[in-house]
Amino acid sequence: MGKTNGGFVVVALISCFYLEFGTGADSITPSKSIKDSEAIISNGGVFRLGFFNLANSSNRYVGILYNQVQVQTVVWVANRNKPLKDFSGILNVSSDGNLVVINGNSEILWSSNVTNSAPNTTTAQLLDSGNLVLYNGDSNGVNLWESFQHPSNAFLQTMKISTDVKTGQKVEMRSWKSPDDPSEGNFSLSLEPFNIPECVVRNNDQLYFRTGPWNGHIFIGVITMNSVYLNGFYLVPDSGEKSYYFTFELSNTSLVLYYELDPQGQLIEHQWDDGKGEWVNALSILLNDCDIYGKCGAFGVCDSTKRPICSCLKGFEPRNVEEWHGGNWSGGCVRTTLLQCQNEGFLRLETMKVPAFPDWSSVTYGGCEDRCMKNCSCVAYAYDAGIGCMFWSGDLIDVQKFPFGGVDLYIRLPSSELDQEKHKSKVIVIATVIPGAVGITIFALCLRCWMAKKRETQQRKCNGKIFWKRCGRKFNPSQTPAAATTFRIRRTRHRDEQLPPHEKARGGWFRSSLQGKNSGIFKQINGQSNDIPICAFVDCAGNTR
């Protein structure tokens, strides 16, 4: 993007220039031009317009730069395709009322190239938005020309990326050739109306990336966007004029932020971190190979979490098996069973980036399937609350599986394919449940055997001694007769109400009986009747008696 240090020296020089020009320091007129090493600054000091060179180049350019950051950051270049070769450059308003860049030989390297009816009253002014505007006294407040309508590689706040369907005119971003060469690169970003507007990146004339349709809040094919996006993106259609534009305005006015279309075709959000004194990359739209347009060909689906990333949609197979298995997926997939417009249904695919070029309908969600089914050429449909129904005929291209977000996509298939899918789901469920149940059963049997073995070992160690607990207090009736090991205990519910609450909670009231001559054992131990509150009778192995 042409970011270099040394901004403080430039700011100092510009401050001197600002004092020289007084209140007109943000403007150029027929009588006031700027030479190399001079600049004008926007009224609030946000941007400057002047001459610069890049780190690894001696070429000189005229452009707009951020003025209040410590890193040289260029957001617009006038003579990007015709650099100055020395320091002889001048930026002025020519005799025909155009803003021009000329060299020492008075050769015009760049011009605003407009027709101006009042050249002598023409002014070029740099605004705090970063927009350089050209106007005169006869333009009735309408700009003759502005840099926002001829962007370079930067997308600034309030700039409009637009398209006019009637005239075919577009305002689009164009990447640099390299970080040290601002001449026009291979990549451009524009707004395409299609049937539903969306932004696209092109590599020369070929589609390279698409954002998916705009739903009133977000582009549904950009996973990093969400419905509470704070940076104020919005798309404005003018159905009467058949024109659309896309822009953004920051809700946080202290935030310094812009978007760059870099030489590799990646759109990156840069935020200025004043503490670190550098730009921080906060957002990128191209996250992986699946974001490249048509990566898996027609009827292919791309999933970045799988290897290989490309597979055919259900009911399809590779068009060229050898190429497909060799990693060349551009040929795409074909149906295994042709549609007959009868005995067909739809397979739902969740969290998907929808295919390119959908048709649109205002039909409500419940009517999408019925409308698609009645149209024999309809091969898929989807629904978004902000858009309505989307339908596809012909090839499905640029389908992607998202880890989250996206929409549900419904693919038309013969009933035989859908039956196979249902059977496959049942098999998966059975294959999952049966091993789980077998595992639990084996674990329970092993646990039971282990507990039985442990109990047997403990019984051998305790030599028949009996312990019993009366509501939490242990007794060792070592002097009681052996017949005490033959307790039979039964609960007598009718006595529960006579217990204190804490006794009820710890086992309740029991009636015990002894066999033989030792029936009075409880009177001897407790001095109470045979009906006593106890919790349990256990031996030293933990066995209840």
Secondary structure, 3 states (H helix, E strand, C coil): CCCEECHHHHHHHHHHHHHHHHHHCCEEECCECEECCCEEECCCCCEEEEEECCCCCCCEEEEEEECCCCEECEEEECCCCCCECCCCCEEEECCCCCEEEECCCCCEEEECCCCCCCHHHCEEEECCCCCEEEECCCCCCCCCEEHHHCCCCEECCCCCEEEECCCCCEECEEEEEECCEEEEEEEEEEEECCCCCEEEEEECCEEEEECCCECCCCECCCCCCCCCCCCCEEEEEECCCCEEEEEECCCCCCCCEEEEECCCCCEEEEEEECCCCEEEEEEECCCCHHHCCCCCCCCEEECCCCCCCEEECCCEEECCHHHHHCCCCCCCEEECCCCCCCCEEEEEEEEEECCCCCEEECCCHHHHHHHHHHCCCEEEEEEECCCEEEEEECCCCCEEECCCCCEEEEEEEEHHHHHHHHHHHHHHHHHHHHHHHHHHHHHHHHHHHHHHHHHHHHHHHHCCCEEEEECCEEECCCCCCHHHHHCEEEECHHHHHHCCHHHHHCCCCEEEECCHHHCCHHHHHHCCCCEECCCEEEECCCCEC
